[in-house]
């Protein structure tokens, strides 16, 4: 469905992406992993058009997103759902209003239809009884679940998750991953997960890619990576301070 082709990105003199290339298959759950500061979130912003690469292309169904103007890009973005790190909820809107927001912005559905869709998605993430609460009244896990409901409510083809479990306790992390699995099984959308939570993504991914020094240095099914003898992959999976990956 989506292909990243030879993407380069620098900020001043700092190289972030250095010829990054990969392809994501339609209907898959693909996780992009790397240590903190490896450029994962920058790559995500480039893939959804919030950041321009210095060079390279992002192909989606034969269109290079990098060359599109804002109006053309917005038409493509209708097909996207995005769960940002902190949920990115609007503080002035309650949970129901947050989830309803993209439907009101992008569709001509009636208020009744929107209300029914919001209820359905809040029920999926276990927040049906918390719809009147504001983001400040929610725990971190609840904000993530509300963000997930909003990301999915428009029934997108492609959903991006930016560190979906960062800052959460182990039980809440497991709940979020279970929701990701459940929603993907219900409607096989293409999921792209940006994370450094090795244990979590190993359990839910069809394919995992490892980003290091601006390039994809390893990719494969979880079981393939877990059996890899590559020193870099072994260091990353075990979290050892000793190995080819050096901390600056």
N, C-alpha and C positions, 0 to 999 in steps of 0.2 A: 504493500500500500504506500509506504513512504520510504524514500531513499535519500540519505545524506551523502553528498558527493564532494570529496576533497575540500572540506570546509576549513578555512583558516581564520583565526581571530586573534588580534593583539589589543591590549590596552596599554597605551604608551609604549614602553619597551618590554612589557611582560607578555610573553607568548602564552596563550591559553589553549587554542586549538591549532593543530599543526597537520593539516591534511586529513582530518577525520572523515572516515567513510564507512557506511554500513547500510544495510537494508532491513526493514521491518516488515514481516509478513502480515497480510490481512488476517484479522481474527485471532492473532496471537497475543500472549502476555509476554512482553519483552522488557527486561530490566537492564538499565545502564548503571554500572557501578564504578566506583573509583573513590580514592581517599578524599578527604575534605580539601577543597581548593583545586581539585583536578579539572574543573571546568564543566561539570555536569549541568549545573543550573544555567550557565551561559549557553550551553548547547541546546538546552530546552527552550530558552528564550528565542534562540535563532530558529528552531524548528517551528515555533508558533508565530513567528514574525514580529516579536517584540524587540529583537535585536538584529542588526544586519551583519553578516559576516564580511570580512575583508575580501574574501574570494570564496568560490565554491557555489554549490547549488543544493537546494532542498526540493526534491521532486515528490509531488503528490498527484497520482493519476495523470502523469504526463505534463503537469504544469510545474514550472520552477517558481516556488513561492518567493524567492529572493528578488525576482524581476517584476513582481506584481505591484501595482500602486495600492494605496490604502483601501480604496473602494473594492478593488478586485480581491484583495486579501481578506477583507471583512466577509465577503461572500463565502470564501473558503472556510473561515473561522466558524461559521455557523455549524459546520460539521464537527467542531472540536468541543470537548469538555475538558476542563482544567481544574485540578485540585492543587492549589498552592500550599506551601509549607505550613502556614499558620491558618489555613482555611480561607483567608482573605475575605471574610464576611464584612458587609457594610454595618458599621457600628450603630447607625441610626435606624436600621431595619430589624425587625424581629426575625426569628428563624423562618417562619412561613413566608414572610415578605422577601427574604434573601433567596429562598429556593424558587419563588415565583418570578423573581426579577428577570432572568433570561427568557422566560416564556412571554412575559409582557413586552420585552424589548424585541424579540425575534419573531413572534408569531401573532396571529390574529384570532387566537382562541378566545372563547367567551370566558368571563370570570368564573363561571361554574366549571368549565372544562379545566381551567388552570387550577382551581381549588382541588379538584379531584386528582389531578396529576401530582400536585404538591403533597396531598395526603398519602398517596400511594408511595411516593419516594421517601417521605418522612417515616412511614411505617417500615419500609425496607431497612432503614438504618437505625430503627429503634427510637425515633424522636417524635413520634406522633403526638405524644402528650406534652411536648416541650416547645410547640410551635410558636407560642406567644412570648417566649423568653427572648431576650436580647443577647448578642454575643458576649457581653460582659458578665452575663449570668451563667454562662456555660463553662464546663471544664474543658481542658485542652482536647480530650478525646471527643467530647460532644461537638466542639467546633469543627474538628476534622470530619465527623460524620455528617454534620450539616453541610460542610463544603462538598462532601462526596455526593449528597443528595442533589445539590445545586449543579454539580458537574454532569450528573447523569439525567437530569429531568428533561432535557431537550432531546434525549435519545440520540446522542452523537455517534458518529462512526469511529472516532478516534479520541481516546481519553488519555491525557497526560497527568501523571502524578509526580509532584515535586516533593520528595522526602515525606511521604504520607504518614510515617510513624515517628518522625523526629520529635524528641522531647516527651514521649509517652512511656508509661510504665509497661512492663512485659505483658500484662493481661490485656490492657487496652490496645497494645500493638497487635496482639493475636486477634482481637476483635476486628480491627481495621482490615487485616489481611484476609480474615474470613469473609468480610463484606465484599472485598475486592474479588475474591474467588466466586462468591455467590452471584454478584451482579454480572460478572463475565459469563458465568454459566447460563444465566437467564437470557442473555442476548449477546452473542459472541461479537462484541465490539473489539477493536484493536486497542490494547492497553500498553502504554509506554511508562515505565516506572523508573524514576531517577532516585537512587538510594545508595547508601553505604551500609545498610542493614543486611549483612550477608545471610544470616540465618533465615530471616523473614522472606526475602525474595527467592531463596533457594527452594522454598516450599511451594511457591505459587507460579513460578515463571516457566514458560516454554523454552525461552532462550535468554542467556545472560551475556552481556558484553562488558568488558573491563576497559575503562579509559585511564590512560596514564601518559603523562608528557604530551598531551594533546592528540593522542592517537588511540585507536582501538587496538589493544595489544593481545586480547584473547576474546574468544566468543565460542559459545556452544551451549548444549543442554546442561542443566544443573549437574546431572550425574557425570557428564563428560568433564566439566571443570573440576568437580570434586576429585576426579581420578587423575587430573593433570599432574605431570612431573615438572612442568615449567617452573623454574624458581620464582619468577615474578608472581605467577598465579598462586603458587603455594604460600608465598609470603602474604599476599593479600587475603587469602581465605583463612589463614591461621592468625593473622594480625601480628606476626612476629616483627620486632624492630630490626632484625637482621635479615639482609637480603638485598636484591638489586634496587628496590624502591627506597630512596633516601629522603629523609625528612629535612627540609631546608631550615 
